Amino acid sequence: MRALICRDWGEIDTLEMADIPPPEPGPGQILLDVVASSANFADSIMVAGNYQTKPAFPFAPGLEAAGRVAVVGPGVENFKPGDRVMAKLAHGGFAEQAVAEAGETWPLFDGMDFALGAAFAVAYLSAHVAMRWQGRLEAGETLLVLGAAGGSGLAAVEIGKAMGARVIAAASTEDKLQAAREHGADEAVNYTEENLKDQVLALTAGEGADVCFDPVGGPLFDSALSSLGWGGRFIHFGFVAGVPQVPANRLLVKHRSAMGSSLRYFQARRPDLLARSMEELADYFGKGTLRPIISHRLPLEQGVEALRLLTERRAIGKVVVDVAPEVEDK
Ligand SMILES: NC(=O)c1ccc[n+]([C@@H]2O[C@H](COP(=O)([O-])OP(=O)(O)OC[C@H]3O[C@@H](n4cnc5c(N)ncnc54)[C@H](OP(=O)(O)O)[C@@H]3O)[C@@H](O)[C@H]2O)c1
């Protein structure tokens, strides 16, 4: 099968197209004919060898995909060949076939094409579990989202709004903030031009935000933490700009908490909550509340460029990689 593969840890530019044997599904797994995949920032971290998991070489990156079930492995009863599905993958989406756990594979929602399906599971599920179960975001609270026009950031904006929060989107350009506004943000702060803490305090009459969803980290963290009010919850979601150190004194003085949220925790330890999150997301999607943005679509051969759009901060929402665009979407 055609795949964009990684033969050694390094820069994303070292990825290359190759013909490799298709993977085989084991017990509880599904082999998927991939129609579309999408880029996640974590793909570049995995290719560099710095991700939590390190696949054996050669491997294709790609943490999610949508397509049709080709083969079901032993013990899989809830899917059959031909089903239209989306899946969260350990890796391998940038290839014509990929293996997924049946428990991390879902039927495409009504009205969802393969491209939307490929752009949905990682960003929306991980943002939902982070805010719903870990951050315990409640209706009427104020949610601050950093990197608010990124894949997971924009998902957090839409989900936060759907959950009844007042959403303050923070991002680096006016185009990105406009996208966040169009997708539910009540307020917008440009953190390259304005002081994040001052703006959030001004927008909340000095009270501060209740929850911060942070996929960015790095130098912004200090200001973001200060913009949380009494009892605020800081969700460490990702570190695209660096891993911050948490000053415990500033948690204590305002009765705040800082917490990590990992989709992998819910996959491994709380599949019940993961399933409830998918049900709530399906409900929101059905009502038209979630409208993922796909700013770019590129063929598999340009998968490196798809990843570069993220590492160079040029994407808004998701970047889809078309693997088999000739496949009918019905
Ligand atoms: N915890 C979990 O369960 C989980 C699940 C999925 C992903 N993640 C993590 O979340 C993070 C974001 O992933 P994503 O796929 O949403 O990424 P993304 O689509 O590339 O979005 C990241 C955003 O971060 C901002 N940013 C600030 N500094 C940046 C820099 N130096 N380089 C790149 N972007 C920068 C950009 O917005 P501005 O230009 O507006 O600043 C960009 O839109 C990654 O670390 C990923 O591993 C965590």
The ligand as a Gaussian input file, in Angstrom:
#p B3LYP/6-31G(d) Opt

LIG

0 1
 N       -4.089000      16.312000      25.959000
 C       -4.674000      15.684000      24.949000
 O       -5.488000      14.767000      25.122000
 C       -4.335000      16.145000      23.570000
 C       -5.075000      15.710000      22.467000
 C       -4.778000      16.231000      21.205000
 C       -3.739000      17.134000      21.079000
 N       -3.009000      17.497000      22.179000
 C       -1.905000      18.467000      22.084000
 O       -2.443000      19.754000      21.887000
 C       -1.489000      20.550000      21.220000
 C       -2.153000      21.252000      20.059000
 O       -2.491000      20.298000      19.084000
 P       -3.331000      20.721000      17.812000
 O       -3.341000      19.551000      16.903000
 O       -4.593000      21.383000      18.219000
 O       -2.348000      21.820000      17.192000
 P       -2.626000      22.992000      16.137000
 O       -3.858000      22.712000      15.359000
 O       -1.339000      23.170000      15.414000
 O       -2.912000      24.254000      17.069000
 C       -1.937000      24.744000      17.932000
 C       -2.111000      26.253000      18.091000
 O       -1.067000      26.683000      18.969000
 C       -0.700000      28.007000      18.652000
 N        0.761000      28.155000      18.780000
 C        1.384000      28.981000      19.635000
 N        2.702000      28.849000      19.549000
 C        2.934000      27.916000      18.602000
 C        4.127000      27.363000      18.066000
 N        5.339000      27.731000      18.490000
 N        4.011000      26.427000      17.098000
 C        2.795000      26.020000      16.665000
 N        1.622000      26.527000      17.150000
 C        1.705000      27.475000      18.113000
 C       -1.203000      28.298000      17.262000
 O       -2.150000      29.360000      17.391000
 P       -1.710000      30.900000      17.405000
 O       -0.923000      31.130000      16.145000
 O       -3.026000      31.566000      17.411000
 O       -0.905000      31.106000      18.659000
 C       -1.930000      27.031000      16.803000
 O       -3.173000      27.326000      16.214000
 C       -0.337000      19.612000      20.828000
 O        0.702000      19.735000      21.797000
 C       -0.963000      18.244000      20.937000
 O       -0.026000      17.230000      21.221000
 C       -3.303000      17.031000      23.408000

